[in-house]
Amino acid sequence: MEWFEALILGLLQGLTEYLPVSSSGHLAIGSALFGIQGEDNLTFTIAVHVATVLSTLVVLWKEIEWIFRGLFKFEMNAATKYVINILVSMIPIGIVGVFFKDYVEEIFGSGLLIVGCMLLLTALLLTFSYYAKPRAKENISLKDAFIIGLAQACAVMPGLSRSGSTIATGLLLGNKKEKLARFSFLMVIPPILGEALLDGMKIMKGAAAGISDISVWSLLVGFLAAFLSGCVACQWMINVVKKGKLIYFAIYCAIAGAVTIACTCI
């Protein structure tokens, strides 16, 4: 992988991790265009996913600090309840990630056809959430957290946006836009780190195909590109959700999905 390829893919990951257009789908498309596959692709994917986690920590540092201050009071308070909601939301993705991720990938694969179809499904979800009647619940309930977690678990499919699925589901459940966006970005931190850990173990055990020869320079360029673009995209997406402008991303996903499917059929 050349450094300019790492730069483009890093920017792509950082932007699309938070925008509801599927980072996995866009990384798959970008990697296919550059001819990057096997362990090179897996190693790079781990690096840029960790970078986007760090960008979340930077942008949402006030919320994270509030959570830790509340936890260290060792009492049931708003911060403790928030953490419980995040833990509940992790149950579905934890089960799928540990027991069924490889099985899902084996059945559906990660080819561009499935990416295109899932982008169309993302567009449909975003459209439904855009036209849903707003109720704006003040707080996310345990039940809603679990349902949003189910949506996140479904997003193991390449092309089905994780942020798009969780935010759209939360809006359909009637949750307040700004709080939902922040919850969506915070709840994804443990699963991303967990996935990176599992993929790292896969590389160490030699389960991935090939021998990675990606340079440290390319990894560093991709990491920094993903981190910086992730910081911008995370803050921007919170404002987009607050203003209810998700329909534009639905249009984009519909076009990108249709083009991707058309290209696989040519």
N, C-alpha and C positions, 0 to 999 in steps of 0.2 A: 504494500500500500504506500503510495507516494504521499508526501506531506500535504499537497494541495487537495488530494482526495480525502485525506483525514480532516482537513479544514472544512470542506464542503459537507461531509457527513456529520462532523461535529456540530456545525451550525444547524444542520437539518434536525439532528437529535434534540438539541437544546430548545429550538423553537417548537417542534412538534410534540415534545413531551407534555407541554402545558396547553398548547392549542388543541382543540378537539378534532384533530385530523389524523391521529394514529402515528406515533413515533416509530413503532415497530414496522408498520406498513411502509412508511417513507424510507426507513433504513433499508428495508428489503428491496425496494425499488432502486434506491441509490446504489446499494451494493451490487445489484444485478447489472446496472448500467456500467459500473466500474469493473465488473468481473471479479469481485471480491467474495470469497466463500471460505468454508471450512473454519479452521482455528483462527486464522487471521481475523475473520469477521466476528467470531465469538469473543476473542480477546479485546478487540476494539469496542464491541458492544458493551462489555463489562465496564470498560474505562469511561465511556461517555454516559452510561447510566449512573455511575457513582458521581460523575461531575454534575449531573442534573439534581441529584439529591443534595449536594453541597449548595447549589444555587437556591434550592428551596429553603435550606437552613438560613441562608443569608437574607432572602426576601421576607421570610416569615419569622425572623428571629424574635420579634416582640411576642408573638403568640407562643413560640417555643419557650421563651423565658418565663412567660406567665404560667405555662403548664408546669415547668419544673418548680417554680416558686410554690405553686399550689400543692404539688405532690410532696414536697419536703415539709409541709405543715402536718403531714400524716393524719389527715382528717378528710371526711367526705365533703368536698366543696365543688365549685363549678369546674375547676381544672381537673380534679379527679374524675368527675363524671365524663368530661371530655375525653380523657384517656381511655376510660372504659368503653366509650363509643368507638374509639379508634380500634381498640382490641377486638371488640365485637365485629367490626367491619372487616377485620383481618381473617376471621375464621374461614369464610368460603375460599379466599385466595390461598390461604395456608393449606387447606385440604387439596385443592386442585394443583397447586404448585408442587407439593411433595409427592402426591400419589398419582396424579393424572396428567401432568404437563407433557411428559414424553409420549403418553398414550394419545393425547389430543394431537400433538405434532405428527405422530405416526399416521393417524387417520386422515387428518386434513392437510398435513404438510405445511409448507410456508411459501409456496409458489405464488406467482403474481396473480393467478386467477382467483385464489382464495382471498388475497389481499384486496383485489378489486371488489369482490362481493361484500367483504366486510366493511369497506369504505362506503358502499351504498347503504349498508345497514346502519352505519354511524350517521349518515345523512338523514336517514329515516328517524332515528332516535332524536336527533337535534331538532328536526322539524316538529315532531310531536311535542317536545318540551317547549318549543317556541310558542306554539298555539295553545298550550295547556292553560287553563284558568288559574291565575296566581292566587295563592292563599297565604304565602309568606309566614310559615310557622316561625316562632321566635327561636326555638331550640330544636336541634336534631334529636329525635328520640332513639332509644335502643333498637326498636323495631326498624325504623328508617335506616339506621346505621347498618344493620344486618342486610337489608335489601340493597342498599348502595354497595355493600361489600359483595353481594351476589353479582351485581353489575360489573364490578371490578374483576371478579373471577372469570366472567364470560369474556373479558378483554384479553385473555391469554391468546385468543385467536388473532393472528397477524392481520392488521388492517382495521380491527375494531378498536377505536380509540378508548384508552383507559380513562382519560379525563372527560372525554365526551360522554362515555357511558355512565360514569358516576355522577357528573353534573346534571345530565339530562334526566337520570333516574331520580335524583334528589329534587329537581324542579317539578317533575311529575308527581312527586309525593307531597309537594307544597311547601318545601323548605325555603327559607330566606336566601336570596341569591348570593350576597357577599359572604355570609357565613358558610354557605355551602361550598363555594369556590375554595375558601381557605381550608375547610375540612377535607375536601377532595384532594388537595395537594399535600396535606399533612398525612392523611391516611395511606398515601402511596409510598411514603418513605420506607417503612419496614419491608413491604413486599419487594420493592426494587433492590434493597440491600440483600434481602434473602435470596432473590433470584440471581444476583451477582455472585453470592457465595456458592450457590449450587452449581452455577456455570463454571466458576473458578475451580471447584472440586472436580468437575467433569474434565477440565483441561489437565489438572494435576494427575488424574487417574488415567489419562490418555484415551478417554472415551471419545473425544472430538477427533474428527478426521484431519490428517495431515499434521505437519509440524509448523508452528507459527514462526514466521520470520519477519513480522512487523517490527519496524524500528522503534526505539524509544522516542525518537524525535517525532515520528508520526503520531504515536500515542499521546505525547505531550500536546501537540498541536490540536489534535481532536478533543482532548480533555479540556483544554482552555477554551476552545471554540464552543463546546457544549455548555461549559460553565457560564461564560459571559452571555451567550444568547439565551440560556435558560433563565438567568436573572432578569433579563429584559422581558422575556415571554411570560414568566410567572406573574410579574407585576401587571403587565398589560392584560393578561387573561382575567385577573381578578376584576379589573375595571370593565372589561367586555361583558363578563357575566352580570355584573352589577347593573349595566345598562341594557341587558337583555338582547344583545346583538348576535346571538348564536346562529341565526338563520343564514348569515353570510358564510359561516363555516359549513353549514349543511349543503349549501349550493356548491361550495368548493369540493367537498367530499363526494358529492354526486358526480361532478365533472371528472374528478381524479379517478374515481372508481370506474366510471364508464370508459374513460380513456385506457386505463390499465387493462380492463377486460378485453377491450377492442384490440390492444396490442398483443395480447396473448393468443388471440384468435387469428391473427394475420400470418 
